[in-house]
Amino acid sequence: MKKVLWALAPLLFLLLCPLPARAADDARLPKGRIAAELSDEDPTPTPIPSPDPAADPTPSPAIQFVPNSSLPLPCPEYPITEKRGFAYGGEVVCPLPLLRVSVTVSDEAGSALLTAEKTFEPEEGVTSLLLRDPTYPFEDESLSALTDFASLAPGTYTFSLRAASTGEADALLYEAPFTVVPAAGTHTLIPNDLRGTYGAALTYLGPDALPFPYTLGTFGQIQIDGRWLSQNFTTIQTPFNAAWRVNKAAAENFRQALSYLRSTYLRVDGKWDSGVIRLDKLIRSYGGPLIPRFEENTPFLSPHVLGLAVDLNQSTGLNEAVPDNWATFCKEISENLIYNGIREKNGLPYYDFTYTGDWGTEYAQVPTILQNYLIYELAFYRAGFFWGVYYDHTCDASHFGLGEFDPAIHTDSPLALRKVYEYIGE
């Protein structure tokens, strides 16, 4: 049955998700979200200013631009940092086939310095285009990825978005000035610094926590303002004889997850037999929660700058962030791991699993491919965390985070990997 669901998942997605005119490129969209959950209407208003209306001409009634509030286009309110990329989002939609969508960055004299364009043949029937494709971060050929903001020197520029269709030769959809500021000095977090999750983080943390000031280190690291850290962070103890600095808003969630790690028991038999062991025995390494850095090879700041995420067993199994790992996780968990329910040994209740696959490496007699799934399923999901294996842009099984997406969206999806729905003591 799991094989059938996995094979039919793309078709189910298409059936559930018509092609509305929306800004669908929330950059970190978990697999399996249905169309109603993909709306760009944020659940609560976010203080993201609009560009100067005088600089934003009325768009054509035939060709429309639908903005993405979490990845806005360049505008006066959000300075771009020198030598850094800048990811923007939104969607161009049209009732007639599109022929061309292009962006131009011009200097103050009106000379075009950067151009990027996508062209289509009428028979292709393309009626919408995402300016940024969230699913291909390593080979992204979207207009956002093709606009090399990192090559711009400090100064003032103008960003223009145009499109043409079979019914209109040229439509100016957006135009606004923006500035590039020197890398040295203090910067303020802007929505584009995060991978499309600024609105979710703002809702989770509250308006007093974001944005925050930071500077760039000599080697590209992030140095966060000390006053902001002291106001927003606290220290919690872990079962690993280490103290974690976490965001105060997330402290209770972290304590709850750590409590589950210490109090939950399980057994996995099959190729190996773990016996009844405590869940925290599956953790070999950890990183975070506060790690001020960029995501690797991207213009985005890591969620770890907010103190809302932790990486576990990063170098174990297939837990590093590689998109192709998703198929292996799906096979080993969906097809080869059987949940037998809650059992008891010597008065101790535990979760019982059987593994029928051939995965070749283990730790604590549990296949390494299953360890972070069990940690998520039995501890972090229950504490409100999102699991990075569900990212659309990659498969990061080491990542457990808050303030990104609601983990409940994984429950009913054909791609969901959850198996346990009743917990001991609840």
C-alpha positions in Angstrom: 0.0 0.0 0.0 2.8 2.4 0.9 4.4 1.8 -2.6 1.1 2.6 -4.2 0.7 5.8 -2.2 4.3 6.9 -2.9 3.8 6.2 -6.7 0.5 8.1 -6.7 1.7 11.0 -4.6 2.5 13.3 -7.6 -0.9 12.6 -9.1 -2.6 13.2 -5.8 -0.7 16.5 -5.4 -1.9 17.6 -8.9 -5.5 16.6 -8.2 -5.5 18.4 -4.8 -3.7 21.5 -6.0 -5.2 23.5 -8.9 -3.2 26.3 -10.5 -4.5 29.4 -8.7 -2.9 32.8 -9.1 -0.9 32.8 -5.9 2.6 33.3 -4.6 3.4 29.7 -4.2 7.1 29.8 -3.6 7.3 29.6 0.2 10.8 28.6 0.2 10.7 25.8 2.7 7.5 24.1 1.9 7.1 20.7 3.5 6.2 17.7 1.3 2.5 16.9 1.3 0.9 20.3 2.1 -2.4 20.5 0.4 -3.6 23.5 -1.7 -5.6 25.1 1.1 -2.5 25.2 3.2 -0.3 26.8 0.5 -2.1 30.2 0.6 0.2 33.2 0.8 -2.3 34.8 3.1 -0.3 34.8 6.4 -2.4 33.6 9.4 -1.5 36.9 11.2 -0.4 40.2 9.7 3.4 40.7 9.4 5.0 44.1 9.5 6.5 43.9 6.0 6.2 47.3 4.3 5.2 47.7 0.7 7.4 49.5 -1.8 6.6 53.2 -2.6 3.3 53.1 -4.4 4.5 56.0 -6.6 7.2 53.7 -7.9 4.8 50.7 -8.4 2.8 51.2 -11.6 -0.7 49.6 -12.0 -0.2 46.2 -13.4 -1.9 45.0 -16.6 -5.3 43.4 -16.1 -4.1 40.6 -18.3 -0.8 39.8 -16.7 -0.6 39.9 -12.9 2.1 39.7 -10.3 1.3 38.0 -7.0 3.9 38.9 -4.4 5.3 36.6 -1.7 5.3 38.5 1.6 8.1 36.4 3.0 10.4 36.9 0.0 9.5 40.4 -1.3 11.1 42.0 -4.4 13.9 44.6 -3.9 12.5 47.8 -2.5 13.6 50.9 -0.6 12.7 49.4 2.8 15.1 46.4 2.6 18.8 47.3 1.8 20.8 44.5 0.2 24.2 43.7 1.6 27.2 44.0 -0.6 28.7 40.7 -1.9 25.6 38.7 -0.8 23.0 37.1 -2.8 19.4 38.2 -2.5 16.5 35.8 -3.1 13.1 37.2 -4.1 9.8 35.4 -4.7 6.3 35.8 -6.1 4.5 34.6 -9.2 3.6 36.0 -12.6 0.2 34.7 -13.8 -1.8 35.3 -16.9 -5.0 33.8 -18.4 -3.2 33.6 -21.8 0.1 31.8 -22.5 3.1 33.7 -21.4 5.9 34.5 -23.9 8.4 36.2 -21.7 9.1 37.2 -18.1 12.2 39.3 -17.4 13.9 41.3 -14.6 16.3 44.1 -15.0 18.5 45.9 -12.5 19.6 49.4 -13.7 22.0 52.0 -12.3 21.0 55.6 -11.5 21.8 56.5 -15.1 19.3 54.0 -16.4 21.9 51.5 -17.8 21.0 47.9 -17.4 23.6 46.1 -15.2 21.8 42.8 -14.6 19.2 41.0 -16.7 17.5 37.6 -16.5 14.8 36.3 -18.7 12.6 33.2 -19.2 10.9 32.7 -22.6 8.2 30.3 -23.8 6.6 29.2 -27.0 2.8 29.8 -27.2 2.1 26.1 -27.7 3.7 25.4 -24.3 0.7 27.0 -22.7 2.7 28.4 -19.7 0.3 30.7 -17.8 2.3 31.1 -14.5 5.9 31.4 -13.4 7.4 31.3 -10.0 10.2 33.9 -9.7 12.0 31.5 -7.3 11.7 27.8 -7.4 12.0 26.5 -3.8 12.6 22.9 -4.8 16.0 23.1 -6.6 18.5 25.1 -4.4 21.6 23.5 -5.9 20.7 23.8 -9.6 18.2 26.6 -9.4 17.6 28.3 -12.8 14.8 30.6 -11.6 14.9 34.3 -12.3 15.8 34.9 -8.6 18.8 32.7 -8.9 19.9 34.2 -12.2 19.9 37.7 -10.8 23.4 38.2 -9.5 23.0 40.8 -6.8 26.3 39.8 -5.2 28.1 41.5 -8.1 26.7 44.9 -7.4 28.8 47.6 -5.7 27.3 49.8 -2.9 24.9 52.3 -4.4 21.3 52.9 -5.6 19.6 50.9 -8.3 16.2 50.2 -9.9 14.6 46.8 -10.1 12.0 46.1 -12.9 9.8 43.1 -13.6 8.2 42.8 -17.0 6.2 40.1 -18.9 4.7 39.5 -22.3 1.9 37.1 -23.3 0.0 36.2 -26.5 -2.4 39.0 -25.6 0.1 41.7 -24.5 3.5 42.6 -25.9 5.0 44.2 -22.8 3.6 44.8 -19.3 5.6 46.5 -16.5 4.5 44.6 -13.4 6.8 46.1 -10.8 9.5 48.8 -10.6 11.2 50.2 -7.5 14.5 51.6 -6.3 16.7 49.8 -3.8 20.1 50.2 -2.3 23.2 48.0 -1.8 25.0 48.8 1.4 28.6 48.0 2.3 29.2 44.6 4.0 31.0 46.3 6.9 28.8 47.8 9.6 25.6 46.7 11.2 22.7 45.1 9.3 19.1 44.5 10.2 17.4 41.2 9.5 15.0 41.4 6.6 12.5 38.8 5.4 14.8 37.8 2.5 17.5 36.7 5.0 15.4 33.6 5.9 14.3 30.9 3.5 10.7 32.1 3.1 9.9 31.6 6.8 10.1 35.1 8.1 6.4 35.3 8.6 6.2 32.0 10.4 9.1 32.9 12.7 7.6 36.3 13.4 4.3 34.7 14.4 6.1 32.2 16.6 8.4 34.7 18.3 6.2 37.8 18.5 6.8 41.3 17.1 9.2 42.3 19.9 11.8 39.6 18.9 12.2 40.4 15.2 14.0 41.9 13.4 17.4 42.0 15.1 20.8 43.6 14.2 23.9 41.7 13.2 27.3 42.1 11.6 29.2 39.9 9.2 32.4 38.3 10.4 35.7 38.2 8.4 35.0 34.7 7.2 31.3 35.2 6.5 30.0 34.1 9.9 27.2 36.0 11.7 27.8 38.1 14.8 24.5 38.8 16.5 24.0 41.8 18.7 24.7 40.9 22.3 21.8 42.9 23.7 19.3 41.0 21.5 20.8 37.7 22.6 20.6 38.6 26.3 17.0 39.7 25.9 15.8 36.7 23.9 17.9 33.7 24.9 18.2 31.4 27.9 20.2 28.3 28.8 18.7 24.9 29.4 20.4 21.6 30.5 20.4 18.5 28.4 20.8 14.8 29.1 24.2 15.0 27.2 26.0 16.9 30.0 25.8 20.0 27.9 24.0 23.4 28.2 22.1 24.7 25.2 21.4 28.4 24.5 17.8 28.5 23.1 15.4 31.2 22.3 13.2 32.0 25.4 10.1 31.5 23.2 11.3 27.9 22.5 12.6 26.9 25.9 9.6 25.0 27.0 9.4 23.1 23.7 13.0 22.1 24.0 12.5 21.0 27.6 9.5 18.9 26.6 11.5 17.2 23.8 14.4 16.5 26.1 12.0 15.1 28.7 10.6 12.7 26.1 14.1 11.6 25.2 14.8 10.7 28.8 11.5 9.0 29.6 10.7 7.1 26.4 11.6 3.5 25.8 11.5 1.5 22.6 12.6 -1.7 20.9 13.5 -2.4 17.3 14.0 -6.0 16.2 14.7 -7.6 12.9 18.1 -7.5 11.3 19.3 -6.6 14.8 17.5 -6.6 18.1 18.0 -3.4 20.2 16.2 -4.8 23.2 14.3 -2.2 25.3 16.4 0.9 25.3 15.9 4.6 26.2 15.3 6.9 23.3 18.2 9.3 24.1 20.6 6.4 23.6 20.1 6.9 19.9 21.8 10.3 19.9 25.5 10.3 19.1 26.1 14.0 18.3 24.3 17.3 18.3 24.8 20.9 17.1 23.0 24.0 18.1 20.5 25.4 18.9 22.3 28.8 18.6 24.7 28.7 15.6 25.0 32.1 13.9 25.8 31.2 10.3 24.5 31.1 6.8 23.0 28.0 5.2 25.7 26.4 3.1 26.1 27.9 -0.4 23.0 30.1 -0.1 22.2 33.7 0.7 19.9 32.7 3.6 20.7 32.8 7.3 20.3 29.5 9.0 17.2 29.0 11.3 19.8 28.4 14.0 20.5 32.1 14.3 17.0 32.3 16.0 17.8 29.6 18.5 14.9 27.6 17.3 16.5 24.5 15.9 18.9 21.7 16.8 20.8 19.2 14.6 21.1 15.6 15.8 23.3 12.8 14.4 24.3 15.0 11.5 27.0 12.7 10.2 25.1 9.4 10.9 23.2 7.5 8.3 21.8 9.7 5.6 21.2 12.7 7.9 23.1 15.3 6.0 21.1 17.7 3.8 20.9 15.9 0.4 17.6 16.0 -1.6 18.0 12.5 -2.9 17.9 11.0 0.6 14.2 11.4 0.7 13.5 8.3 -1.4 15.7 6.2 0.9 14.0 7.4 4.0 10.6 6.8 2.5 11.4 3.3 1.5 13.1 2.3 4.8 10.5 3.9 7.0 7.3 3.5 5.0 7.9 0.0 3.6 10.4 -1.7 6.0 9.5 -0.4 9.4 6.5 -2.0 11.1 5.0 -0.5 14.3 3.6 -3.2 16.6 2.2 -0.9 19.2 2.8 -0.3 22.9 4.1 -3.3 24.8 5.4 -3.8 28.4 8.4 -5.6 29.9 8.9 -5.9 33.6 6.3 -3.2 34.2 8.0 -0.8 31.7 5.9 0.3 28.7 7.7 0.8 25.4 7.1 1.3 21.7 7.7 -1.9 19.7 9.0 -1.9 16.1 10.1 -4.5 13.6 12.5 -3.7 10.8 12.3 -5.9 7.7 14.8 -4.1 5.5 18.5 -4.6 4.7 20.1 -1.3 5.8 23.6 -2.2 6.7 24.7 0.1 9.5 23.5 0.3 13.1 24.0 2.1 16.4 22.7 0.7 19.6 21.4 -2.2 17.5 19.1 0.2 15.6 19.6 0.8 11.9 21.1 4.3 11.5 18.5 5.2 8.8 15.8 4.9 11.4 17.3 6.6 14.4 16.3 10.3 13.7 12.9 9.2 12.6 12.3 7.5 15.9 13.7 10.5 17.8 11.3 12.7 15.8 8.3 10.5 16.0 8.6 9.8 19.7 9.9 13.1 21.1 10.3 16.1 18.9 7.0 15.8 17.0 5.2 15.6 20.3 7.0 18.8 21.4 5.9 20.8 18.4 9.0 20.6 16.2 9.2 20.4 12.4 11.5 17.7 10.9 13.8 18.7 8.1 13.4 15.4 6.2 10.1 17.0 4.9 11.7 20.1 3.4 10.9 20.4 -0.3 14.2 22.0 -1.2 16.3 19.2 0.5 16.1 16.3 2.9 17.8 17.3 6.1 17.0 14.5 8.6 19.4 16.0 11.3 17.3 19.1 11.6 14.5 19.6 14.2 13.1 23.1 14.3 10.4 25.4 15.6 8.8 28.4 14.0 9.0 27.1 10.4 6.0 25.0 9.7 3.2 23.3 11.7 4.3 19.7 12.2 0.6 18.6 12.1 0.6 19.1 8.3 2.6 15.8 8.1 -0.2 13.7 9.7 -2.6 13.2 6.8 -0.4 13.6 3.8 0.2 10.5 1.6 3.9 11.2 2.1 3.7 11.4 5.9 6.0 8.9 7.7 4.3 9.0 11.0 3.2 5.6 12.5 2.5 6.3 16.2 -0.7 8.2 17.1 -1.2 7.1 20.7 1.5 7.8 23.2 2.3 6.3 26.6 0.8 8.3 29.4 -1.5 10.4 27.2 
